[in-house]
Amino acid sequence: MRARLLLILLLLIPACKANPYATVPDGELHAKAKQLALPERYALSVEVLHSRIPPRPILAGDVAALGPSAWTYVFAQATSGGFAELSQALPVLSAFKRRCSTQEIAQLRAHADHVSAADTASALKGAIDSLCGADLPAGD
């Protein structure tokens, strides 16, 4: 629980800045997302995630709807960037509603150790375990 609270607090920091999507109705955001290719749809979902307090991954499902290629793209975003990219990708990975493989979990956890301090890495690893955990259907 403490790990989730810390992750939520970390996601709130960028939410404090002005964002043009803060007042756009969800329906309009979904319609816009459906018109975009995967990279632009993912970028929009991240921007919208931080447009509200608390952060809401309302477009994560729109990215997940693109299927396995979207999973591969989002996973690559999570593991190739820094702390921000990893924390932004986790809600989107969760929207796929599938369990990560043992290798995927290990890669995400190792990246959390690489991009953050020990206490923050612990919170990220807790979020990874929760969002990609055993209570979800097995992945491909």
C-alpha positions as CSV (number, residue, x, y, z in Angstrom):
1,M,0.0,0.0,0.0
2,R,2.8,2.4,0.9
3,A,4.4,1.7,-2.5
4,R,1.2,2.6,-4.3
5,L,0.9,5.8,-2.3
6,L,4.4,6.8,-3.2
7,L,3.9,6.0,-6.9
8,I,0.7,8.1,-6.9
9,L,2.5,11.0,-5.3
10,L,5.3,10.8,-7.9
11,L,2.7,10.9,-10.6
12,L,1.0,13.9,-9.1
13,I,4.1,16.1,-9.5
14,P,3.8,16.6,-13.3
15,A,0.0,16.9,-12.9
16,C,0.4,20.2,-11.2
17,K,1.5,22.0,-14.4
18,A,-1.1,23.5,-16.7
19,N,-2.3,21.0,-19.3
20,P,-4.6,21.7,-22.3
21,Y,-6.4,18.4,-21.7
22,A,-7.4,19.0,-18.1
23,T,-11.0,20.1,-19.0
24,V,-11.6,18.2,-22.2
25,P,-14.4,15.6,-21.7
26,D,-13.4,12.0,-21.8
27,G,-15.5,11.2,-24.8
28,E,-13.6,13.8,-26.9
29,L,-10.3,12.4,-25.7
30,H,-11.3,8.9,-26.7
31,A,-12.4,10.1,-30.1
32,K,-9.2,11.9,-30.7
33,A,-7.1,8.9,-29.5
34,K,-8.9,6.6,-31.9
35,Q,-7.7,8.7,-34.9
36,L,-4.0,8.4,-33.9
37,A,-1.4,5.9,-34.7
38,L,0.2,4.0,-31.8
39,P,3.2,6.4,-31.0
40,E,0.9,9.4,-31.0
41,R,-1.9,7.6,-29.2
42,Y,0.6,6.6,-26.5
43,A,2.0,10.1,-26.2
44,L,-1.5,11.5,-25.9
45,S,-2.4,9.0,-23.2
46,V,0.7,10.0,-21.2
47,E,-0.1,13.7,-21.5
48,V,-3.7,13.1,-20.5
49,L,-2.6,11.0,-17.6
50,H,-0.9,14.0,-16.1
51,S,-3.7,16.5,-16.9
52,R,-5.9,15.5,-14.0
53,I,-5.4,15.4,-10.3
54,P,-5.4,12.6,-9.3
55,P,-3.8,11.2,-12.5
56,R,-6.3,9.1,-14.5
57,P,-5.1,6.8,-17.2
58,I,-8.4,7.3,-19.2
59,L,-6.7,6.7,-22.6
60,A,-4.7,3.6,-21.5
61,G,-7.5,1.3,-22.8
62,D,-7.3,3.1,-26.2
63,V,-3.7,2.2,-26.4
64,A,-4.3,-1.4,-25.2
65,A,-7.0,-1.8,-27.8
66,L,-4.3,-1.8,-30.5
67,G,-3.2,-5.3,-29.3
68,P,0.1,-7.1,-29.0
69,S,2.1,-4.6,-31.0
70,A,1.0,-1.9,-28.6
71,W,2.1,-4.0,-25.7
72,T,5.6,-4.4,-27.3
73,Y,5.8,-0.6,-27.9
74,V,4.7,0.4,-24.4
75,F,7.0,-2.2,-22.8
76,A,9.9,-0.8,-24.8
77,Q,9.0,2.7,-23.7
78,A,8.9,1.5,-20.1
79,T,12.3,-0.1,-20.2
80,S,14.3,2.2,-22.5
81,G,13.8,5.5,-20.7
82,G,14.3,6.9,-17.3
83,F,12.1,7.0,-14.2
84,A,9.4,9.1,-15.8
85,E,9.0,6.8,-18.8
86,L,8.7,3.8,-16.6
87,S,6.2,5.3,-14.3
88,Q,4.1,6.7,-17.2
89,A,4.1,3.3,-18.9
90,L,2.9,1.3,-15.9
91,P,-0.8,2.4,-16.0
92,V,-0.9,1.7,-19.8
93,L,0.6,-1.8,-19.3
94,S,-2.0,-2.4,-16.6
95,A,-4.7,-1.6,-19.2
96,F,-3.8,-4.7,-21.2
97,K,-5.2,-6.7,-18.2
98,R,-2.7,-9.5,-18.7
99,R,0.0,-10.9,-16.5
100,C,3.6,-10.1,-17.4
101,S,5.9,-13.0,-18.1
102,T,8.5,-13.8,-15.5
103,Q,11.1,-12.3,-17.9
104,E,9.0,-9.1,-18.4
105,I,8.6,-8.7,-14.6
106,A,12.3,-9.2,-14.1
107,Q,13.2,-6.7,-16.8
108,L,10.8,-4.1,-15.4
109,R,12.1,-4.6,-11.8
110,A,15.7,-4.4,-13.0
111,H,15.0,-1.2,-14.8
112,A,13.3,0.2,-11.7
113,D,16.5,-0.4,-9.8
114,H,18.5,1.2,-12.6
115,V,16.5,4.4,-12.9
116,S,15.6,5.2,-9.3
117,A,16.9,5.4,-5.7
118,A,16.3,2.4,-3.4
119,D,13.1,3.6,-1.7
120,T,11.6,4.8,-5.0
121,A,12.7,1.5,-6.7
122,S,10.9,-0.4,-4.0
123,A,7.7,1.6,-4.7
124,L,8.0,1.0,-8.4
125,K,8.7,-2.7,-7.9
126,G,5.5,-2.9,-5.8
127,A,3.6,-1.2,-8.5
128,I,5.1,-3.5,-11.1
129,D,4.1,-6.6,-9.1
130,S,0.6,-5.3,-8.6
131,L,0.0,-4.2,-12.2
132,C,1.6,-7.2,-13.8
133,G,0.9,-9.7,-11.1
134,A,-0.4,-13.2,-10.8
135,D,-4.0,-12.2,-10.4
136,L,-4.2,-11.3,-14.1
137,P,-4.5,-13.7,-17.1
138,A,-1.3,-15.0,-18.5
139,G,0.4,-13.1,-21.3
140,D,1.4,-14.4,-24.7
